[in-house]
Amino acid sequence: MDTDRRDTAEERPAKRARVDGPDVAAEQGTTSTLPTERDIAAAELDASDIEDEAPMDTVATHSSDLYLDTINRAVLDFDFEKVCSVSTSNINIYGCLVCGKYFQGRGKRSYAYAHSIHDDHHVFINLGTTQVYVLPDGYRVSDPSLEDIAYVLAPSFDPAVIEAFSSASIPPKPSYDLSSHPYLPGYVGLNNIKRNDHMNVIIHALLHVRPLRDHLLSSNFRGKESELVKRFSALAKKIWNPRLFKSQVSPHEFLQEVNRASAGKFRLEQQGDPVEFLSWLLNRLHKDMGGTKKKNSSPIFSTFQGELRVETQQVLVRPDQGDDEKPHFDIDREIKSTVAPFLFLAIDLPPPPLFQDAVEKNIIPQVGIHSVLAKYDGRSTQESAGQLRRYKCQRLPRYIILHYKRFTKNNFVEEKNPTIVTFPLRGVDFKDYLDTPSTATSTLYDLVANVTHESVAGTTRDKENTVWKVHLRAPGGENSEKWFQVQDLIVEEVRKEMIFLGETVLQIWERR
């Protein structure tokens, strides 16, 4: 059988020359060796990458010569950065569908060509175009059985599928991976490569914000968009892919670009703060999506940006003021008022009691969400750096991000506030925190994502032993909806009553 294959290939010198390009035609009589650096440089510009030069009848002629039975879908993993496993170049990369390794080029001097001969692996996919080739022969493969591989590499979503992801009338249907394990698209585990769980929870939370998710799923991003936007879109499509080979996704390719774009501030091997990462990511995505300082200039601003009125006044201590009397605004003195945009609202937690007896130490303090949201009612006063401040929202965004300031630094350690915030999952009314509520726009918000912090340390912050989790709401009516807790690769359904018991750090609320 192998002899017949070889003879058939030798009878096709003209077609192989057209597919492999001029260099290959000139080298027909040479012996294949491992390519040098000069050869790789030539392979990067090899004419064999122009797939249109391979006529369609070439595909049909060799359909009986395919090695499709050697393809091993269980080893295919397209989540990692697409670089050659030998040269580490990211130009013109092909994936071996037999062993899953990446190689550069497919010309006669390329690493993929050498791999096909030395390891007897013959089926390769172009990671950029999803077209499949057989090497060393060099002809292109067109077979319906390969569509599932191309879809896993580059998923695409039509508007009806995207709409179904958020439909309350259609409960989400489970999909099945190659091992027949069920999973829900959008609720899959993210691999914790080293210490990147603080970024995983933010990825999940943002990709369940419908306008941003739909924008990423429906766009191709093949133009002048930044590499960060392209990779975030690719990650979104993998997380929401209903045809995964494995019911988990690795964010490695996206986080590698995050490391580069942030100049090493957010790294895979170092535990960090999800709030800092969210702040950086939103601003960077806004800029890379063509956003400006204008309102609604990017999907980020149109989704998350609101306006806040800030009133300030210098603190003036009166001689007759008591020690326990709090300073307050004096209407007889100047009050400066400014309106500033915001992407999330910072929430202050009440300080825990300083002195506790043995019984009180076992009691975790609790506070209701409206009690801490009172900071934005326009009446509550905050004092900082000799200034009195009070806040009230001028315009509420479609999605409100709340950051609970659970950690404070002193001269020695970073302290953690263990206070639990209680909240309903639906129907939180922000009317009292809006300057001029409109009857045309609802002020009721429902919870979409809830990020919690867990640590073995009591009142101090221990970054190295911190566990980050995120609660995500699945579509459905108020009585039929489900909630899932995601911690790295662990995805499990959680009871609604248990969600507020965690130490919430970040929440995303959706306007009705």
C-alpha positions, 0 to 999 in steps of 0.5 A: 500500500505504501509503495502505491502511494509513493508511485502515485506521488512520483507520477505527479511532478507537475502538480507537486511543483505547482503546489509546493512552489518554484523552490520545491520543483528545483529541489526534486532530486535532493534528499530532505534534511532538517531545515536551517535558519536560512531555509526557515526564512525562505519557508515563511515566504514560501509560495506553497501558502497560496492555497488558490494555486492548488486547483480543485480537481487536485483535491478530488483526484487525491481524495482516495489517498488521504490519511484521515484514519490517522487523525487523533482528535483526542490530542488536538488542542488549539488553545495554546499560542500558535508557534512552531515547536521547533523554531518558535516562530508564529508565522505560517504555522500548521498543526499536525492532526496526528500528534497535535504539534505545531510546525512552520510552513509546508514547503519542502524545506519546512519543519512540517515537511520534515516532520511528515517524513521523519515521523510518518505523520501526513495530515496538517491543518493551517492554523490561520485558514483551517485548510487541511493538507497532506504532506509530503505530497502537498495536496489539499484535502476537502472532506466533510469529516474534517469540519468538526476540527475546523470548527474547534479551531475557528468557531463561528456563530450565526445571529440565531445561535447567539440569540439562543444563548440568552433566551429565557424561554429556551433553557440551555441544552448541554453539549457533549465532548469527545468523552461524552461528558456533558457541559453547558456552552459558556459554563466551562472550566478555565485552566489555571496554568500557574496562578491565573485564577484571578484573571479567569474569574474576570474572563468569565464575568465579562463573557457573560455580559451579553452586549460584549459577548455578542460583539465578540462572538459575531465579529471576525476581527481580521482587520486592524484590531489589536492582537489583544482584541483578536485573542479575547474574541477567539477565547470567547468563541471557544468558551461558548463553543457547543462542539468542543473536543474537551469540556474545558478551555485554556486561556493561555493564548489570551493571557500571553498577550495580556502579559505582553500588552501590560508589560508584565504587570499581569503574569501567569505565574503571579497571583494578582488582584482581579479588580486591578486586572478588570480595570486595566482590561476594560480600559485597554479593550476600549482603546483597542476597539477604537474608543475615545473619551466620547460617550458610547464610543466603544462597546465597553463604554456603551455597556459599562460607562455611567456618570457620577456627580461628585460634590466636594468642600474643604473641611473646616474645624470649628472651635466649638466642634465636639470630638465625636461630631462628624464634619458635614457640608456647610451650605454657606460655603462654596461647594464644588460640583463635577460630573465624571464618568465611571466604569465601576462603583467602589463600595466601602464596607463598614469596619469590623468591631475592634474588640471582640470576646470569644463568642463574637469572634465566631460571628461574621458581621453582615450588612445589606447591600442598600446600606453600603450603596447609601454612599451614592445617595447624594447625602452621605458624606465621605471625608478624605485628605481634608476634603468632604465628598458626597456622590450621586449618579447622573446616569446609570449604565446598562451594566453596573460593576460594583467593587467591594473594597475588602482590602486596606493597607496599613504600615505593616500588612494588608488587612481583609474585611470579612464582612458579608454583604447580603443581597437579592439576586434580582430586583435591586433598585438603584432609583435612590442613587440616581439624580433624576430617575426616568420613567422610560428607563428601568432602575431595577437590576439583576445579578449576572456575575459574582466574584468571591474571595477565599483565604485561610488567613483571618483578617490579613490578606494572603495572596499566595493562598487565595482562591477566586471563584465566580458565580454565573447566572444561566438563562431562564425565568426567575423561578427556573434559572440556575446558578453555577460556581466556577473555580478554574476547571471545577464547574458545579451548580450552586444553590441560590441561597449560598451565593451571598455567603462568600466574601464578595469582591466584585459584582456585575448587575444587568438592567432590566 
